[in-house]
Amino acid sequence: MTGSSSRMLALLSLLQMRRDWPGAVLADRLEVTARTVRRDVDRLRELGYRITAIKGPDGGYRLDAGSELPPLLFDDAQAVAIAVALQNVPATGIDIDEGAARALATVRQVMPSRLRHRIDGIRFTGEANETRVDPAVLEAVSSAVHGRVVLRFDYGDADRPARRTEPHAVVTREGRWYLLAWDLAADDWRTFRLDRLTPRIPTGPAFTPRPLPAADAQTYLSARAKGSDAEERWPCIGEVVLALPAREVAHWVGSDGTVEPVDDGSCRVTIGSWSWVGVLAALTRFDAEFTIVGPEPLADAARALAGRFAAASDSPS
């Protein structure tokens, strides 16, 4: 690909990213002069792209609605992104596997041989998501979120009246799709799995979005999974010194806590769970000695659990 062709593809990609681009900013991003940007814009117009010049002190350009980027003009990075995204569709849980396979085949046919070979070289095997979401459900729910209109839907029990909600966001977590919404009957925030949801039509009236108790929808969902509404934090967090090297522990603690080296053979572990016994369960899986640093409820739980284990070991078989 020549420098000019590559630059024009980059220009098209930038114009699609946002509505208006000052000419000087485009020139800086492409590392060319403003005159070169004007020349490239004229070439794109000759190819049929509707690009409007924006008047004003800064000047600039806008790619008008309806302008399309032909697959033949995908650059290398876009081709790789398409191949990875479409092949990874089964892992998303959205039931469009066949459509994704046909889309990849169609895009492949209209690409230059160089890009076809590059796409063909991207092959990987992933775990298919067994939780399947109807694409029509995703479309209906997302449309209600975007339009800020009351969404009615059946959920689980068919005998139960339809839910009436103010949909706030669609969020994915650990392979599942959720709707975060204000439940008008419960007068509270609720999360609903999209694979169990059947939208009803028509939708209800428009509403003004309520402020979330958390920073954003993803944080709220993560916080709820840890027993909170506003902060992604476990209700019980304990600290111990574990008789194992930090390198052998860090991977297994993951996002549930932190690991700090003490010396070559031990580390300080801070880890959380739903309960103090849950914290101890997370620690005993390492099958190593540890010393409790705190807090006191964790030590109390350890003493109580030790009594249970002792009683269980003394029980007749």
C-alpha positions, 0 to 999 in steps of 0.5 A: 500500500502506498503512503498516499493510499495508507494516509487516505485510509487513516483519514477516512477512519478519523472522519468516521470516529467523530462528527467534526474535525478541525483541519489542523488537528487532522494534519497533526494526527496524520503528520502532514500539512493542512494542504495535504489534508485538503488534497486528500479530502478532494481525492476522497470526494472524487471517490464518492465520499460526501465530505463537507468543509466546515467554515469558521476560524479553525476550519475543518471537515465532516463526513456526512451521514450515508457515506460508506467505507467500502470493504476494499478500503479496509486497512491492515488494522481494520482487517485484523479487527474484523477477523478477530471480532467475527471469529469471537462471536460465539464467546459473546453469547449473542446468537448470531454465529451463522451471520458472523461466519457469513459476514467474515466470508463476504468481507474476505471475498472483496478484500485484496489478496494481501489482506485475505491472506492476513485474515486467513492466518488469524485462526483461534479456538475459543470457548463458546458461551452456553448462555445465548441471547436472542439478537432481537432482544439485545436490539430491543433493549439497547434501543430502549436504553438509547431512546430513554423510554420505559421498557416492559418485558416478561422475566422468568415466570410467565404468570407474573405481571410484566416488569415496567422499567426505566432501562439505564444500560446494557452490561456484560459480565463474565459471559452474561448480558445484563440490563441495569434498570430502575424497576418502577414497581420495586422503586429501586435499581435491579439487574436482569439477564437478557437471556431470560428477558422477553420484551413487550411492545410497544414501549412506554413513555420517555423518562429522565434518567436517574443518577446511579449510586455507583460511578457507572453501570459496570462498577454498579454490576461489579459492586452488586456481585460483591454485596454492595451498591456503590463501591466494588468492595467485598464486605469482609476483607482480611490480611494475613502473612502467607508462607508462600512466595508472592509469585506462587500466590498472585495469580490465584488471588486475582482481582479479589485482593492484593499480594505483596512480597515479604521475603523469598518464602512469604507474602502479605495477602489482603483478600475479600469475600462475602464472609469471614469464613469465606476469607479463610476458605480463600486462604486455606486453598493454598495449603500453607501456614499463615498468620492473621494480621487482622482484623479481629473478626477474621481471627474470631472466625478462625477460632470458631472454624478450628473448633468445627474442624476439631469436632468433625475430626473427632466424630465417629466415621 
